[in-house]
């Protein structure tokens, strides 16, 4: 299930949220429901999803080929 970035048009707060089914998200700061929804970026490597929260993690030497046959990590 995708994560979405939201921008609250009422207060300008930006946040990320996983919304299930027909749930109506609201801004955690002002509880406004006039939101601009944007698809979050993500990548998959080794079966684990990386999110913006992982951006500060140290980078590995693997380029993320996923096939296990590249020279950068093997």
Helices and strands as residue ranges (DSSP letters): E 4-8, E 14-17, E 35-39, E 43-45, E 48-50, G 52-56
